[in-house]
Amino acid sequence: MSDPNIPTSLNRIADALFAQSKAMSRQVKVAERQLDIATVMLELQQQNLATSRALEESLTAQRRG
């Protein structure tokens, strides 16, 4: 004897899994965007450090005359 609730239960499970998959996909997209932003911030910090070092070297050279 088959249980008439099985198809409904399976559909509910499938719907829940699909919704979870969509939510995880959105989370991945957000994480990718955050990584892009962090990468740009790191690049800017590296440029800032290079500029600071160049300025420090220039000032040191000027002081030495």
Buried (B, 14 or more C-beta within 10 A) or exposed (E): EEEEEEEEEEEEEEEEEEEEEEEEEEEEEEEEEEEEEEEEEEEEEEEEEEEEEEEEEEEEEEEEE
